[in-house]
Amino acid sequence: MRWLTGGHVLEPEGSTFVRADIGVEGDRIARIVPAASPAAGDDVVELNGRWLLPGLIDCHVHLTQPTDAGDPAAAASRSDAAVALFTAAAAGRTLDAGITTVRDVGGWNYVEMAVREAIEGGLVSGPRLFLAGRLLSITTATVSYYPGMYEVADGPDAVREAVRRQLARGADVIKVMATGAMLSSEREDARAIQYTLDELRAAVEIAHDNFTPVAAHAHALRGIEHAIEAGVDSVEHCTFADDDVLARLAATGTFVVPTICAGELLVRDRPVLDAMPAHLRRRMVEFNELHVDTIRRAHQARVRIAMGTDAGTPGNHHGLNAHECVFMVTECGLSPAESVRSATATAAALLRRPQELGRLDIGAFADVIACAGDPFDDITELTRVSFVMKGGHVHRRDAAS
């Protein structure tokens, strides 16, 4: 038995911390007691006075994508070997920051699948990976920006075949482009429809028949409407939603994954922002405030919000993921407890793993992070974790812990 002792432990409902010790056997939490009495041979990790939470879950990342260049097209010609090495390093930085699980919604020629195998085999360190493989898109000039990420499929039958290809590769989630993207060619508009309702329904049909959720990239209002009607599980970004659509999202229980970091971290990284092509910089700056306001209204409408950063976009560096929790409090009106819940219990529900992830409870994975202060008093504590355990293995333990 390994014991984590002396900490304040977030209770499973996610609203209060209690003084408790956590007992770990293998990769699971076996006991939570007010005060442990370790047996001879037990391993004890003293976390005296620390605040213990479930490992955070980021529901929208692109681990294969570099973030230092202003133009995402600059990375289009990398070899698969180079992408794989970068992805492994990005996964390590992400775990080091206390993100113990991620959902990658667009990889690169499936090299992320190999990285997942390496993580699971103990060859490299990284978070638990839920992967989409290639994202499904209509024919668009933006494919040249992300040739390893896009799977072009036009028409319902082609979409069905493309979904089956991702599932055969080991996809845990299917990603579809309901609308155009912000970080795209000048010929693509985020306010425009891409997949039609029939195409979205085709993707959802095959995915749900195979017990697999669907994530819809959707900025445009009508694209969000189509995504809801098609029955997707989550809407990514949700930038141009009006109040009626937000009410529909709340009524259907469709998750929204905000990705506030994509704009907020970018505008704080002046060298990257200045290096962007003019059409990209204009879009990202022009629509950032609107995006933030939409997520604020989504929270007021009681939409289910699951934390997601879009880490992998310019200036949105791997390892800064917890800043999304900060922005949801400071910019979007969530309380610290609501923000933490979005990155733990709600995110776990989106991943369909509510009993195993996103909670400190007996039987759940022993994914535990520790902060020096109470994140409900200061949400920025999540950006300064000092201890990270994933599946019972201590990945990081700073001297202060």
Summary of the structure (lengths in Angstrom):
residues: 401
radius of gyration: 20.3
end to end distance: 19.3
largest distance: 67.1
contacts: 1525
relative contact order: 0.17
helix: 36%
strand: 22%
